[in-house]
Amino acid sequence: MSETVTAAQMKAVEQAAMQSGRVSGRALMERAGAGVVRAISDRWPDLQGAAARVPAAGAPLNAESTPTDAIVLCGPGNNGGDGYVIARLLAEKRWRVFVSNFGDINALPPDAKANYDLWARHAPVVPMTTKALCDAVDDAAERVVIVDALFGIGQRAPMDEPLAPFNAMMQYISNQVSGRAPSFVAVDVPTGYDADTGDALADRPAPADLIVTFHARKPCHDSPNLADATLTIVDIGL
């Protein structure tokens, strides 16, 4: 997995694996989500203790009054589907999780929609607005991980409009006197960067402390724009 593949090459590898019958898209999504959760635990092992402070067994995964330890932002494609898997697996590990979506839920690809449905059976998915994200920050525990599963390798310029609520949340956090500093996880590529060039696709791209990508690194991961992020490459069986 030391090679570098472009976005188009990655999609071709995935399609070939699925068309051969070796693996389903649903299985790849589950492996990807599980890999992100492992990477989070590896990157911040101290968060395991924080994750245990949740309601007793049998309580809802995400009650309205329950503070969140993870804010998971899910986009309109399969990157968003990875996000719903991540949310579910974090909740199974007894994290408190808030999930927000960008785009039309009914237009999700089938595998992503299936994972949305799995999550939505137990907890709400809130449309991604400035108010929703700022409220989630207010309700969050002192330590919070924000997962960017919005667009991944398929994003194209301009990305300023999709990022507007996110950037408003960032401004809200910076204005708080508490000095809270969330940890940011990007699934494949932080929103606002081109996967093949690393060029910014927005005036204020999303930050990332940890980037988790799949099968192989993408050209953008060698960009100076992302040099400060930890990169984890997850083998999803391709």
Secondary structure, 3 states (H helix, E strand, C coil): CCCECCHHHHHHHHHHHHHCCCCCHHHHHHHHHHHHHHHHHHHCCCHHHHHCCCCCCCCCCCCCCCCCCEEEEECCCHHHHHHHHHHHHHHHCCCCEEEEECCCHHHCCHHHHHHHHHHHCCCCCEECCHHHHHHHHHHCCCCCEEEEECCHHHCCCCCHHHHHHHHHHHHHHHHCCCCCCCEEEEECCCCCECCCCCCECCCCCCCCCEEEEECCECHHHHCHHHCCCEEEEECCCC
